[in-house]
Amino acid sequence: MNTHRIAAQFYNRPQLLMPSTACAISAFLLSRLGRGRGAAEPNDGGESRQYFAPTVHTDGSLEGHGPRASRFYGQWPVDEEGGGRRPAPYRRTEEGVAIITAVGEFVNRGAWIGAPSGLVSYEGFKFQVRKAAADPKVSSIILDIESPGGEAIGAFEAAAMVRDAAKQKNVVAVVNGMAASAAFAIASGARRIVTMPTGISGSIGVVLMHLDIAKALENEGLKPTLIFAGEHKIDGNPFEALPSDVRAELQREVSSFYDQFLETVALGRASLSEQRARATQARVYKGQDAVEAGLADAVGTFEDVLDELSAAPSGRSSLSKRRLSMTDQTTGALEASFPGIPQADHERAVTAAREAGMTEGRKAGAADASTRIAGILDHAAAQGREALARHLAFKTELPVEAAVATLEASPKAEAAKPSLQQKMAGEQKPDLGAPPATGADRVTGPEAFERGRQIALRAKGKAA
């Protein structure tokens, strides 16, 4: 296993992951990279093994072990573009429902790594979605998701691919266990999100982990020396504590990904504005709580959704009969949930609930903004850096911690020097007597000289 490559993809890079998953990955990497083990023990961090060889068909074609959907439903259709020699990268039922399963953590590249490795790539997932959307025999697509998230890089492009597919086919994301962080970003592009009763949704946030191994190296008698060119070439290296200016820069990167995450969710879900998504503060929601928070449209199971989409051509929907919260994200039309209740009443109820949720989200966002501004301006680090503090508070969206780190890493402004006018204001002005006469009172010649001499004598007497 190329553990060192996994570590390079994990540390000091923004991740859209559940915090518990990030900690588990870090603990595993530390154990594989030799931390906490004796120096004499072997370390196979650079070894690579192939556990699952591709299947060789009778016609000589190869079938890799890619992401697999539920083997209980549908068949692997033949990819006609491939000359009929390879299966399509998704299962398809007789009713035209394509099933795309994503199980495990997402990484940007990796093609057909899948459940056996615990990972699924955005690269392979996007290919599956694109192929299913272009299949004329596919009428709808189920995204069968069980994932705590993954890399930030590539997540939003995958979500955009889902949104594009949803413009062509009826795409429904099923939280078949968990759709958190990056997985939720992807699910947000579907027309609807259905969560199983115990499904976990949300974690709309970004995490970045820096590892300081200086003490561990010191205990082992090792002291690294970094020789580099370029001021920022070794920013975030694991051999020293994180400097405040580097921390602030990494925080800005995380905040940028966070803003893009909020924008992605809002683009895909009419019920979840950027403000309302921000107000979740990266919390996770289970089942019905996710529906009430606007993160899902209905509580149901994979089988419920499959039955509904399979019955769609006949105009019947078993799931919509039982789930009041099932809506169509594209048209906004509410499917009738209980017989005898007019469609218009349902639509008015949903519109009122959505507007109430948006109002609540705006209030929560305003309160958070006020708290953030006060936290920056009133912090001790703002003293002597008032202009920068105002800029960070009102012109950026940096969290308080990142803004404070930026302030602490910046020099204080020098005390303003008094102007010449202020200095002169404090000086005692000499008494030069009456002002010179003008017009008819103006004197010249000896009289003027005598008057000037008298003024000078008076001034000299006062000085003495």
Secondary structure as the mmCIF struct_conf table of DSSP 4:
data_model
#
loop_
_struct_conf.conf_type_id
_struct_conf.id
_struct_conf.beg_label_comp_id
_struct_conf.beg_label_asym_id
_struct_conf.beg_label_seq_id
_struct_conf.end_label_comp_id
_struct_conf.end_label_asym_id
_struct_conf.end_label_seq_id
HELX_RH_AL_P HELX_RH_AL_P1 THR A 3 PHE A 10
TURN_TY1_P TURN_TY1_P1 TYR A 11 ASN A 12
BEND BEND1 ARG A 13 ARG A 13
STRN STRN1 GLN A 15 LEU A 17
HELX_RH_AL_P HELX_RH_AL_P2 PRO A 19 ARG A 32
TURN_TY1_P TURN_TY1_P2 LEU A 33 GLY A 36
BEND BEND2 ARG A 37 ARG A 37
TURN_TY1_P TURN_TY1_P3 ALA A 39 ALA A 40
BEND BEND3 GLU A 41 GLU A 41
TURN_TY1_P TURN_TY1_P4 GLY A 45 GLY A 46
BEND BEND4 PHE A 52 PHE A 52
HELX_LH_PP_P HELX_LH_PP_P1 ALA A 53 PRO A 54
STRN STRN2 THR A 55 VAL A 56
HELX_LH_PP_P HELX_LH_PP_P2 HIS A 57 HIS A 57
TURN_TY1_P TURN_TY1_P5 THR A 58 ASP A 59
BEND BEND5 GLY A 60 GLY A 60
STRN STRN3 LEU A 62 GLU A 63
TURN_TY1_P TURN_TY1_P6 ARG A 71 PHE A 72
BEND BEND6 TYR A 73 TYR A 73
STRN STRN4 GLN A 75 GLN A 75
STRN STRN5 VAL A 78 VAL A 78
HELX_RH_3T_P HELX_RH_3T_P1 GLU A 80 GLY A 82
TURN_TY1_P TURN_TY1_P7 GLY A 83 GLY A 84
BEND BEND7 ARG A 85 ARG A 86
STRN STRN6 PRO A 87 PRO A 87
BEND BEND8 PRO A 89 TYR A 90
STRN STRN7 ARG A 91 ARG A 92
TURN_TY1_P TURN_TY1_P8 GLU A 94 GLU A 95
BEND BEND9 GLY A 96 GLY A 96
STRN STRN8 VAL A 97 VAL A 103
BEND BEND10 GLY A 104 GLY A 104
STRN STRN9 GLU A 105 VAL A 107
BEND BEND11 ASN A 108 ARG A 109
TURN_TY1_P TURN_TY1_P9 ALA A 111 TRP A 112
HELX_RH_3T_P HELX_RH_3T_P2 ALA A 115 SER A 117
TURN_TY1_P TURN_TY1_P10 GLY A 118 GLY A 118
STRN STRN10 LEU A 119 SER A 121
HELX_RH_AL_P HELX_RH_AL_P3 TYR A 122 ALA A 134
TURN_TY1_P TURN_TY1_P11 PRO A 136 LYS A 137
STRN STRN11 SER A 140 SER A 147
STRN STRN12 GLY A 149 GLU A 151
BEND BEND12 ALA A 152 ALA A 152
TURN_TY1_P TURN_TY1_P12 ILE A 153 GLY A 154
HELX_RH_AL_P HELX_RH_AL_P4 ALA A 155 GLN A 168
BEND BEND13 LYS A 169 LYS A 169
STRN STRN13 ASN A 170 ALA A 180
TURN_TY1_P TURN_TY1_P13 SER A 181 SER A 181
HELX_RH_AL_P HELX_RH_AL_P5 ALA A 182 ALA A 187
TURN_TY1_P TURN_TY1_P14 SER A 188 GLY A 189
BEND BEND14 ALA A 190 ARG A 191
STRN STRN14 ARG A 192 THR A 195
TURN_TY1_P TURN_TY1_P15 PRO A 197 THR A 198
STRN STRN15 ILE A 200 GLY A 202
STRN STRN16 VAL A 207 VAL A 207
HELX_RH_AL_P HELX_RH_AL_P6 ALA A 214 ASN A 219
TURN_TY1_P TURN_TY1_P16 GLU A 220 GLY A 221
BEND BEND15 ALA A 229 GLY A 230
TURN_TY1_P TURN_TY1_P17 GLU A 231 GLY A 236
TURN_TY1_P TURN_TY1_P18 PRO A 238 PHE A 239
BEND BEND16 GLU A 240 GLU A 240
HELX_LH_PP_P HELX_LH_PP_P3 ALA A 241 PRO A 243
HELX_RH_AL_P HELX_RH_AL_P7 SER A 244 GLY A 268
TURN_TY1_P TURN_TY1_P19 ALA A 270 SER A 271
HELX_RH_AL_P HELX_RH_AL_P8 GLU A 274 ALA A 279
TURN_TY1_P TURN_TY1_P20 THR A 280 ALA A 282
STRN STRN17 VAL A 284 LYS A 286
TURN_TY1_P TURN_TY1_P21 GLY A 287 GLY A 287
HELX_RH_AL_P HELX_RH_AL_P9 GLN A 288 GLU A 292
TURN_TY1_P TURN_TY1_P22 ALA A 293 GLY A 294
BEND BEND17 LEU A 295 LEU A 295
BEND BEND18 ASP A 297 ASP A 297
STRN STRN18 ALA A 298 VAL A 299
HELX_RH_AL_P HELX_RH_AL_P10 PHE A 302 ALA A 311
HELX_RH_3T_P HELX_RH_3T_P3 ALA A 312 SER A 314
TURN_TY1_P TURN_TY1_P23 GLY A 315 GLY A 315
HELX_RH_AL_P HELX_RH_AL_P11 SER A 318 ARG A 322
TURN_TY1_P TURN_TY1_P24 LEU A 324 SER A 325
STRN STRN19 THR A 327 THR A 327
TURN_TY1_P TURN_TY1_P25 GLN A 329 THR A 331
HELX_LH_PP_P HELX_LH_PP_P4 ALA A 333 ALA A 333
STRN STRN20 LEU A 334 LEU A 334
HELX_LH_PP_P HELX_LH_PP_P5 GLU A 335 ALA A 336
BEND BEND19 PHE A 338 PHE A 338
TURN_TY1_P TURN_TY1_P26 PRO A 339 GLY A 340
BEND BEND20 ILE A 341 ILE A 341
HELX_RH_AL_P HELX_RH_AL_P12 GLN A 343 LEU A 377
TURN_TY1_P TURN_TY1_P27 ASP A 378 ASP A 378
BEND BEND21 HIS A 379 HIS A 379
HELX_RH_3T_P HELX_RH_3T_P4 ALA A 380 ALA A 382
TURN_TY1_P TURN_TY1_P28 GLN A 383 GLY A 384
HELX_RH_AL_P HELX_RH_AL_P13 GLU A 386 LYS A 395
HELX_RH_AL_P HELX_RH_AL_P14 VAL A 400 GLU A 408
TURN_TY1_P TURN_TY1_P29 ALA A 409 ALA A 409
BEND BEND22 SER A 410 SER A 410
HELX_LH_PP_P HELX_LH_PP_P6 PRO A 411 SER A 419
HELX_RH_AL_P HELX_RH_AL_P15 LEU A 420 ALA A 425
TURN_TY1_P TURN_TY1_P30 GLY A 426 GLY A 426
BEND BEND23 GLU A 427 GLU A 427
HELX_LH_PP_P HELX_LH_PP_P7 GLN A 428 PRO A 430
BEND BEND24 ALA A 434 ALA A 434
HELX_LH_PP_P HELX_LH_PP_P8 PRO A 435 ALA A 437
HELX_RH_3T_P HELX_RH_3T_P5 GLY A 439 ASP A 441
HELX_RH_AL_P HELX_RH_AL_P16 GLY A 445 ALA A 463
#
